[in-house]
Amino acid sequence: MSLKEIIENYIIKHPEDAVEIDKEVSTDYEITATASLLERPAPLLIFRKIKNYEKFMLVSNVFSSRQRIFSYFNLNEDSFYDFWDNISRRNVNYEVKKDEAPVKEVIHTFSEVDLHKLPIVLHYPQDGGRYITSGIIVARDPENFKIVNLSFARIQLIGKNEIALSMHSRGHLWTYFQKSLMLKKDLPISVIIGAHPIYYLLAASRIQNEYSKIEGFINDYLTTGITNDLPVPANSEIILEGKVLWDKSYPEGPFTEYTGYISNRSTNNYALIEAMYMKDKPLYLEINPSNSKEHITLSSISKEPIILGTIRNFFQSVSSYRLEWPLKGVHYVLFGKILKPSPGEAMQLALLALGLDHYLKMVIISEGEQELTVFGLLSSMLCGYKHAVLQDVLCNRLDPSANPEGTSSKVVLIVKPHDNYEILNGKNYVDISRCGRILHIGADEVPDAHINILVDSDIDPSDEDQVLWALATRFQPSTDIKIENNEKTTFDTRGKNFKTPKLPSEVIKNVRDLILRGKVPF
């Protein structure tokens, strides 16, 4: 089954969760602006007329809702997690067919390749250029050709048949390139743009030999490449084939990353594209960048079941607990609760999660039943808490507060649930009262507060999402937590001055007034 069929079926079943845009839209900022204006509901977006690209339709927000993703597989949350845990453990031989697959209806090779004919989006003025955000990179292990991997990387358009890459996740693709570097050989790659959602979830799950996981699960098959031997889904919308050069680099970036900031950190790889083939009227898949719901949800939903399944297997003494990765924690924060724990179990659970997910920087676990909300968990600290700070731990290199070497400090906070808390919203600050003490959130420290969370002026202290984002991305536990006499505590997220992207105001106005008028209420 193709991506286009998946989208068409979803629109029929859930018309209330889709916005179809018939007016002409430019790939210069307007796609991003549309998604940004509809960030909270984050509906499926279908753009039927793309300026200068008559053959293409464009779709985004395919992955912006967990319920939407579950529906692609006719599952709910509980059944999806079991399904995905089983998928990750499969290892089935798969067949690759040499045929005229649907994705090979239009073929361009070598000098005929022109990437400018694709509706590659320019997202923000601060970005280094146009980026393919939905590209799944297919590559073989140079030391074991039986292993084929699906990975994500930043893909910047830099020429008619040239792309720049950043493999900053340092996963399988990076390992393969390092092996090619040692052999002084180029690394053959293919890039999938638009395919059944299962391929995207697999690429985001950080496992290996993904094709062996889904043989027989969906109505699709693999077809051979045209200029290389890499298998690709026959019902893909668009395929690029090329090679990452071992002896050439390119200054890729900057780009607006999932942290919500503009990132210059890059592995600066360079690739030549030698073939570009597609369906006659392809659907171009766009994945919204920055800390959008789509970007964060896609990169977490397939990883979480694997982590939770591993914890369940190795932490069998505790049956009643829950862990959640909050959206605005951008992979760096984990909330949890454990009911009636034995001494030390909450800390053990937190450390186990940290060990399995190197993205995590802050883990807050409640020793009892309570809602896993930002203000709820933070205010529980007013009634007493335990903590542990770890230094120089492996992290994701795109964490703007991390060391350039790719290490960060990390913190575990263990709290207990208590009675309800009260919130007082002042001018540019919030005070939360619990257990006879005050938690203050604002730009300046308040001496009478038992806990101070200090934020920059661009953060609204009354907005839990913004406060969480500041703690996730502007905070190093080893230097930004101050504890006096084992009680009075300050979390300081101020003064980091990381750059955030901004869309042109005239683009926002045009999208709101012309493209979305009558489509959605503002």
Summary of the structure (lengths in Angstrom):
residues: 522
radius of gyration: 23.6
end to end distance: 35.8
largest distance: 73.4
contacts: 1751
relative contact order: 0.12
helix: 28%
strand: 30%
